[in-house]
């Protein structure tokens, strides 16, 4: 897809029930990297949809979501140091619905 950007989304959710809801939501937007961290390739529209859905799930006074814009998905080559299991950056792929 054209105009996709790469995002790292990290969250700290105080309620286990809300954390599970956020986790399930995020699985629909990107690749799970670590416990509360996802790597996402998103268009502006999908990014806005994700942020709106997160707003509905979290409690602003208790939870925190950090969305880091890494840059244009096809132009950026983020460098990660991974200790332990192998880390793979998210690549564009077809999804059959």
C-alpha positions, 0 to 999 in steps of 0.5 A: 500500500502506498503512503504507509508509515511505520509505527511502534506502539507501546502501552502501559495499561493498569487493568488486566481486563483492559490490557487484554482488550488493547492487546486483541485490538492491536493484533489487528493493526500490527505485529506483536513484538513484546508484551506491550509493544507492537510494530505497525505499518499503517496508512493515515486512515488506519492510524487514526482508526487505531488511535480512536479505538484505543481512546475508547478502551483506555482510561486516560487517568490510569493508562498510557499509550505511546505511538512512535512514528518511525517514518515512511514504511518503505523508506525507513530501515529501523535498526534494532538490537535484539538480545535473545529471540530473533527480531524481524521488522514487519513487512507488507503482506497480503491479508485475505479476509 
